[in-house]
Amino acid sequence: MCAWPDLISDLVAGSPPEKNRQSCEFEPIGTTPFGGSITCGAVGAARFARVAATPSVYRGQPRLGSDIAPLFVALQTHGDSLLGDGVRQIRLLPGEWTVFDARCPFTISSQHCMELIFVNVPGLIPAQPPRQPLIYPTFEPPGTSGSARMFSDLVVSLFRELENVDSNIAISSVDLLRNLFSDAFRIQCPWPAQPLETQRRAVMQFIEEHLSDPELSPPSIASALGMSIRQVHRLFKRAGSQTVGEYIWKRRIQRCSEELRSGANAALSVTTIAFRWGFSSSPHFSRAFKEEMGLTASEYRRNFLTDPGSAIQLR
């Protein structure tokens, strides 16, 4: 029983349990000896975990691992459960599901034996991280018919066939989960469950707006946009061979080259321009610029200011 809160924390947080122990509490309810089981698996990018337990209550606010998207779906498959944040709560009955933000404090309890399936799918994310606990549609089940029913049926089916799902079917199934989720919450949800291309554009826009920040990186992007770091990398991997880091430094080189071509910046040193666009090391900038442009920054500036028609395009 002592290991149970650690197992739940590891399930939700995706990080070693010792990092979450102090922020989680657990206690059985009643005189029945506690018993529980957790069965985990994955289908493509979706993580599943079935939790079955005798009457008990769990309270926690785990610190999420870098590869975990912040929103979880909780689907009741047996018995009933109360999910809440200390102020609001909802009772889930079999077939009902809801979404909660694992970055915020939450409580799961049941007076009876119960079974829940937790689902974590990259892409079920808000455009911005929460400014206060539970401002998203947490504890507002989308119903048990239409897309909501199809979503819950697909979750159960995928969980039952975890070991038998072909990789190509897995990708299609995860995309279908996202679409059904989005449709089920189309009224209740104050933000859309964004398609992958929409997410990628959001990442690219964030990068563009923060190119001058030397701390710009996949972890900072993920934190600002409420994504997992793995999801940020995945969005670029799906679009081609260019990594997030490569995209960032190529865009910085492009902005630097634009400023080097401007006569209005003739009094600025190359280093000043480089640092203005997020580079923090002159040697690193020099290597990156020459690798991308075929000339050193000084040569590029001199050639262009001498002959404005000789601008070199990014490779």
Backbone hydrogen bonds, N-H to C=O, Kabsch-Sander energy under -0.5 kcal/mol:
donor,donor_aa,acceptor,acceptor_aa,energy
4,W,1,M,-1.2
7,L,3,A,-2.1
8,I,4,W,-2.3
9,S,5,P,-2.4
10,D,6,D,-2.5
11,L,7,L,-2.2
12,V,8,I,-2.4
13,A,9,S,-3.4
14,G,10,D,-1.8
19,K,16,P,-1.9
20,N,17,P,-1.8
21,R,17,P,-1.2
23,S,20,N,-1.2
24,C,21,R,-1.2
25,E,59,R,-3.5
27,E,57,V,-1.9
29,I,55,P,-2.1
37,S,52,A,-2.6
39,T,50,R,-2.2
41,G,48,F,-2.1
43,V,46,A,-2.2
46,A,43,V,-2.1
47,R,120,N,-2.6
48,F,41,G,-3.1
49,A,118,F,-1.8
50,R,39,T,-2.9
51,V,49,A,-0.6
51,V,116,L,-3.2
52,A,37,S,-2.5
52,A,50,R,-0.5
53,A,114,M,-2.0
54,T,35,G,-2.2
56,S,110,S,-1.2
57,V,27,E,-2.2
58,Y,108,I,-2.7
59,R,25,E,-2.8
60,G,106,F,-2.3
61,Q,23,S,-0.8
64,L,62,P,-0.7
65,G,13,A,-3.9
68,I,65,G,-1.7
69,A,67,D,-0.5
72,F,100,F,-2.7
73,V,119,V,-2.7
74,A,98,T,-2.5
75,L,73,V,-0.5
75,L,117,I,-2.6
76,Q,74,A,-0.5
76,Q,96,E,-2.8
77,T,115,E,-2.6
78,H,115,E,-1.6
81,S,92,L,-1.5
82,L,109,S,-3.3
83,L,81,S,-0.5
83,L,90,I,-2.5
84,G,107,T,-2.0
85,D,88,R,-2.0
86,G,88,R,-0.5
90,I,83,L,-2.5
92,L,81,S,-2.9
92,L,90,I,-0.6
95,G,76,Q,-3.1
96,E,93,L,-2.6
98,T,74,A,-1.7
100,F,72,F,-2.5
102,A,70,P,-2.4
102,A,100,F,-0.7
104,C,101,D,-1.8
106,F,60,G,-2.2
107,T,84,G,-2.7
108,I,58,Y,-2.5
109,S,82,L,-2.2
110,S,56,S,-2.1
114,M,53,A,-2.4
115,E,78,H,-2.4
116,L,51,V,-2.6
117,I,75,L,-2.7
118,F,49,A,-3.3
118,F,116,L,-0.5
119,V,73,V,-2.4
120,N,47,R,-2.4
121,V,119,V,-0.5
124,L,121,V,-1.8
125,I,123,G,-1.4
135,I,132,Q,-0.9
138,T,136,Y,-2.1
139,F,99,V,-0.7
140,E,137,P,-1.2
148,A,145,S,-1.2
149,R,145,S,-0.6
150,M,146,G,-2.2
151,F,147,S,-2.6
152,S,148,A,-2.2
153,D,149,R,-2.5
154,L,150,M,-2.2
155,V,151,F,-2.3
156,V,152,S,-2.2
157,S,153,D,-2.4
158,L,154,L,-2.8
159,F,155,V,-2.3
160,R,156,V,-2.2
161,E,157,S,-1.4
162,L,159,F,-1.3
164,N,161,E,-1.9
165,V,161,E,-0.7
165,V,162,L,-0.5
166,D,164,N,-0.6
170,A,166,D,-2.6
171,I,167,S,-1.8
172,S,168,N,-1.8
173,S,169,I,-2.8
174,V,170,A,-2.4
175,D,171,I,-2.0
176,L,172,S,-2.2
177,L,173,S,-2.4
178,R,174,V,-2.1
179,N,175,D,-2.2
180,L,176,L,-2.9
181,F,177,L,-2.5
182,S,178,R,-2.5
183,D,179,N,-2.4
184,A,180,L,-2.7
185,F,181,F,-1.8
186,R,183,D,-1.3
189,C,185,F,-2.7
194,Q,125,I,-0.6
194,Q,192,P,-1.0
199,Q,195,P,-2.2
200,R,196,L,-2.6
201,R,197,E,-2.2
202,A,198,T,-2.0
203,V,199,Q,-2.3
204,M,200,R,-2.6
205,Q,201,R,-2.4
206,F,202,A,-2.2
207,I,203,V,-2.5
208,E,204,M,-2.4
209,E,205,Q,-2.1
210,H,206,F,-0.9
210,H,207,I,-1.0
211,L,208,E,-0.7
213,D,210,H,-1.7
216,L,213,D,-2.0
221,I,217,S,-2.5
222,A,218,P,-2.7
223,S,219,P,-2.3
224,A,220,S,-2.1
225,L,221,I,-2.2
226,G,222,A,-0.9
227,M,222,A,-2.1
229,I,66,S,-2.4
230,R,66,S,-0.8
232,V,228,S,-1.7
233,H,229,I,-2.1
234,R,230,R,-2.4
235,L,231,Q,-2.2
236,F,232,V,-1.1
237,K,233,H,-2.2
238,R,234,R,-2.4
239,A,235,L,-0.6
240,G,236,F,-1.0
247,Y,243,T,-2.3
248,I,244,V,-2.4
249,W,245,G,-2.3
250,K,246,E,-2.2
251,R,247,Y,-2.1
252,R,248,I,-2.1
253,I,249,W,-2.4
254,Q,250,K,-2.2
255,R,251,R,-2.3
256,C,252,R,-2.6
257,S,253,I,-2.7
258,E,254,Q,-1.8
259,E,255,R,-1.7
260,L,256,C,-2.5
261,R,257,S,-1.4
262,S,259,E,-0.9
263,G,261,R,-0.5
265,N,262,S,-1.6
266,A,263,G,-1.7
268,L,265,N,-1.8
273,I,269,S,-1.9
274,A,270,V,-2.6
275,F,271,T,-2.8
276,R,272,T,-1.6
277,W,273,I,-1.0
277,W,274,A,-0.8
278,G,212,S,-0.5
278,G,275,F,-1.3
279,F,274,A,-1.9
285,F,281,S,-2.4
286,S,282,S,-2.7
287,R,283,P,-2.3
288,A,284,H,-2.5
289,F,285,F,-3.1
290,K,286,S,-2.2
291,E,287,R,-2.3
292,E,288,A,-1.9
293,M,289,F,-3.2
294,G,290,K,-2.1
300,Y,296,T,-2.7
301,R,297,A,-2.5
302,R,298,S,-2.6
303,N,299,E,-2.9
304,F,300,Y,-2.2
305,L,301,R,-2.7
306,T,302,R,-1.7
307,D,303,N,-2.3
310,S,307,D,-2.5
311,A,308,P,-0.7
315,R,292,E,-0.9
